[in-house]
Amino acid sequence: MSGVAAPEQRALRQTMAWAHGWLGLIAGWILFTMFLTGTSAYFRPEITQWMQPEIHAARTSPAQAAASAVRYLTRTGADDLQWYIYLPEERTVATRVFRIPAKPDPKARGGELQLDPVSGAPLSARATRGGEHFYRFHFQLQLPHPWGRWLAGLCAMAMLGAIISGVITHKRIFADFFTLRWNKGQRSWLDAHNVSAVLGLPYHAMITYTGLITLVTMYMPWPAMMNYAKPAQFLQAAYDTPADVPASGTRQPLVAIAPLVRDAERRLGGPATRVIIQNPGDAAARVSIALAKHGAISSRTPAIVYEGATGRFVSQSGDPASAIETAGVMLGLHLASFAGTGLRWAYFVMGLTGAAMVGTGLLLWTAKRRKPGAAPFFGLRLAERLNIAVIAAFPSGMAAYLLANRLIPADLGGRAEAEVSAMFWTWGLLALVQLGLPARRAWTSLFAIAAISWTAIPVVNALTTSRWLIPSLLDGDHLFLAFDLACLAIGIGFAAAAWLSARPAPRAPNRIRRFSEPAHA
Amino acid sequence: MLLKRGRHDDKGKDQVAQSRAITAAATPRWRGPLAMAWRWLTAIVGGYAFAVATAMLAARLLPVSDALTRVEATGWPMILSFLVYASMGLWALHDIRLGRVSAVIWGGAIVMAGLLWSLGVRA
């Protein structure tokens, strides 16, 4: 049996190596940007806080925050169909509210608002998409809905295929763990690719599969068609959401919200994180209070429903089906919402190894095909230029987004969109300009630009706000301190990359072959 | 199950297929660009169609006794479908016999679709 299997396995290894190379190349450029922006999204609320340095909201209990938000919403939107209230947690300072008005109000469109958790007054801060932008780009790729999500899903599938075929290709996974030969051209890129891939393999496999699961109802909704007349019935059964109660038309004010929040916290065992109020101000109003379970990986949020007019308990979501709990755990593993600071940084580093794995894989593809002395064919030149445009230019685009946040005047109209434009214009222009340089010079120059732009972030922050490195250090403002230091570290990393890429070409083994070849230039 | 390769009748034939597989690996242009395009289309679109049909069939055929098991019978095929997709997609890139690949993936998806159509939504 094994005698027959051996040659088959060798063939499998060869076809899988081929599939791995092409899957990785085609999806690699998008995957690299997905890895970088997704990695930054582990600090989504922190980035948003850094991008609104004006906000110094006081901390308060979820019940007080809910009460102040309801006070504000009753004043401004008593006739609304629904209110969503996201209460401040450890990592957020403001209460976020979202209204669904009875009649579409053109003025209230785009509608998320930040409130002071104590007073309930709207917080005035510079308009920005904050960490949300990187997070959204990570799976929507700035393309119109639903195409961005489909493309991201296809790339995630290619990643899954590349991981499986990569593992099959590898026969010495353990030895590769300890193998890194520096400055040996293609061999070094292969080693770097192997080290980053093998080191992070469990993380890469996990993050790829769980990423697909985050949008499973979009990518694979079809099984529900065989068991439910309408797909919505599946979601309702899966998440145990109580049926909507239509408005009665009789007006009746809401009961005080704070006691309900405290009651829900007692029943669910933790601080409340979300309040949804249907038909506020109506006799048939419903209040749903949910909490994100702390210390649980699952991102499922159990909820309790109350009658809004009387405060009477209506229902509590029960234990879900094991499939739904599994999907919840997978979602939680992907978003890392359960992780504390230390684990979050570990996630961040693993995310960077993912970007490194994709990046070295892309470089390996071109290094493998480059023949010394021969002019590169069109596909190779294209791949090389795209590698530079993505690996070396995209990080500068991300830095430009953060720099624009400090450089665009805080009260300028349309500034949130301008910040996003800054990222894509910077990325696009750098990707074009590098075409005018020889490839090696282009790598070095773009890495140098990335180093300068990331290092500039803490400098510009110091020049434009009072929350720069030294005051943050003195005030014990860990968030602003860590942000500045992280930008500096990234800048130094790119400076090192620029320096390394500027060194003379690797010696062995290409040089030897070049000498033995007849000169036909 | 994962990435199983078709069995061959005897060793000689096996070695022929073997060397062809290696040639295919070395020269992606085996049998022309059209065949290669069809292979990738089969892997990407056909693999998805096959995974969808498998997941739908599993959802329809798994035993259901109450509301909770109905969610299970729907949810697990959804979660696991990507493994079927990845396996079929990679097999489409691996197996040298494009006719067989097309027959299994497209044919399988069509046969399962017919079966689903005749079964209908679970009452």
Interface residues (C-beta under 8 A of the other chain):
Chain A: V4 P7 E8 A11 L12 Q14 T15 M16 A17 W18 A19 W22 L154 M157 L160 G161 I164 S165 I168 Y209 L212 I213 V216 T217 Y219 M220 P221 W222 P223 A224 M225 M226 N227 Y228 A229 F234 A237 A238 P320 A321 S322 A323 I324 T326 A327 M330
Chain B: L2 L3 R5 K11 D14 Q15 Q18 A21 I22 A24 A25 P28 I44 A51 V52 A55 M56 L57 A58 A59 R60 V64 A67 L68 T69 R70 V71 E72 A73 T74 G75 W76 P77 M78 I79 S81 F82 Y85 A86 G89 L90 L93 H94 L116 L119 V121 R122
